[in-house]
Amino acid sequence: MISRRSFIAAGSAAGTLATLGFPRMAFARANTPRRFIFVIQRGAADGLNIVAPTGDPAYAGLRGDFAQDLAAGTRLGSFFTLHPALAEAAKMYADKQALFVHAVASPYRDRSHFDGQNVLETGGSAAYRLHDGWMNRLLGLLPADAAKALALSTTVPMALRGSHEVSSYAQSQLPSPTDDLLTRVSALYASDQQLHGLWSAAMDTRMKAGDPMQGGGGQNGAAIGALAAKMLAGDGARIAMIETNGWDTHSAQRGRLNAQLRSLDQLVAALKTGLGAEWANTLIVVATEFGRTARPNGTGGTDHGQASAAMLLGGAVSGGKVIADWPGLSDGALYEGRDLKPTTDLDALIAGAIAQHYSLEPARVMNSLFPESRESALRQPLIIA
């Protein structure tokens, strides 16, 4: 049965509830057992091959050779098929710990990576209208001692920039300092009221992280997921952002996307393993700045498009379903005759999921995280059962 409902009014869909390069992460502390992780797919991920609408009569002819990749994929009901590289995500779906949302998009309708990512991370209605990130604003909705953040990257991602304090942790390319040097610096700062606390926090982060560069760590999704789990476990961070790059598949997409998805799958699996019992209180949202063209181009890839697919994963998710107000892939149904038409609001999805996850009032979350959002038909997804 297909029914219509709102993410924000009911919150039921969301609440029933990597890469080829080095991913960067950001963390924030929150006085709650709940964990929230946002994974951004920088470069515009092809949702039509990740959660493929194989039940659409136009899909096979439109996608050509790309459709062959789904032959070994996991069927998600009668309409969608999950890419076979997402084997661990498929197990989570079977365990009702994964939920996929399709034809989803932010308010952005052009095709610039920089502008699209700015809209996605700031939560604005257009690029550069807001100057802080929705994840930083989220800290203001949590208890007072939750407003401490750590960015595990050379720079703090836009989503975590704002008035709430965010520190950074980056892997140095310089030789590791000796224990003797660290001991001497600790003694030097011991009586300094300003630097002692900062140094102690830095050393605590270093101890939690270990040395992720040993044995090739930090070069693949499994290593990054394991490191993130360390930082989120016990009394560590509660909110995290993980940046993954390499989703801009203008050429040779089939092999590149397969590698990207395997790395993402390993990242999430390592998070689940590393968090252990705390996985039950964890929500992961995976999203990209926009999708890719419905038709492949002449170099075996796809170009910048519109709607894509988002993922909600974790022990806190009541999954085992795909949500989509499916627009269709016929020529007349495509956005500007080339792209999957957006029908579900990514802002509303994120706000609804967070409101449910933290037991917050949905309208308050929406107004704080996405203050420029407007009521639109994109808030009304159809559930395809």
Buried (B, 14 or more C-beta within 10 A) or exposed (E): EEEEBBBBEBBBBBBBBBBBEBBBBBBBBBEBEBBBBBBBBBBBBBBBBBBBBBBBEBBBEBBEEBBEBBEEBBEBEEBBBBBBBBBBBBBBBEEBBBBBBBBBBBBBBEBBBEBBBBBBBBBBBBBEEBEBBBBBBBBBBBEEEBBBBBBBBEEBBBBBBBEBEBBBBEBEEEEEEEEEEBEEBEEEBEEEEEBBEEBEBBBEBBEBBEEBBEEEBBBBBBBBBBBBBBBBBEEBBBBBBBBBBBBBBBEEBBEBBBBBBBBBBBBBBBBBBBBEEBBEBBBBBBBBBBBBBBBBEEEBBBBBBBBBBBBBBBBBBBBBBBBBBBBBBEEEBBBEEBBBBBBBBBBBBBBBBBBBBBEBEBEEBBBBBBBBBEEEEBBBBBBBE
